[in-house]
Amino acid sequence: IEYLDRVARMLKLLAHPHRLKIVEALDVSGALPVYELMTRLGLAQAPTSQHLNLMRRSGLVEAERRGREIWYDIADRRC
């Protein structure tokens, strides 16, 4: 049951089209800075960051500060 609960939470997280686009962009390109994801999604900084924060808290993506930028990547590519 615990496994199915985790799967259900992940499916719910990915049910949003912007979050699916983020996963697709990171899968194809590897790590990307927030501004690049904003451009690809056509979203402002605030909603892009909100999606990324939710995905980071769930463990789907990881964040790394590089100078003044924060780069995101898929946390575990085996999934």
Secondary structure in CASP SS format (residue, H / E / C, confidence):
PFRMAT SS
TARGET T0000
AUTHOR 0000-0000-0000
METHOD secondary structure of the structure
MODEL  1
I C 1.00
E H 1.00
Y H 1.00
L H 1.00
D H 1.00
R H 1.00
V H 1.00
A H 1.00
R H 1.00
M H 1.00
L H 1.00
K H 1.00
L H 1.00
L C 1.00
A C 1.00
H C 1.00
P H 1.00
H H 1.00
R H 1.00
L H 1.00
K H 1.00
I H 1.00
V H 1.00
E H 1.00
A H 1.00
L H 1.00
D H 1.00
V H 1.00
S H 1.00
G C 1.00
A C 1.00
L E 1.00
P E 1.00
V H 1.00
Y H 1.00
E H 1.00
L H 1.00
M H 1.00
T H 1.00
R H 1.00
L H 1.00
G C 1.00
L C 1.00
A C 1.00
Q H 1.00
A H 1.00
P H 1.00
T H 1.00
S H 1.00
Q H 1.00
H H 1.00
L H 1.00
N H 1.00
L H 1.00
M H 1.00
R H 1.00
R H 1.00
S C 1.00
G C 1.00
L C 1.00
V E 1.00
E E 1.00
A E 1.00
E E 1.00
R E 1.00
R E 1.00
G C 1.00
R C 1.00
E E 1.00
I E 1.00
W E 1.00
Y E 1.00
D E 1.00
I E 1.00
A C 1.00
D C 1.00
R C 1.00
R C 1.00
C C 1.00
END
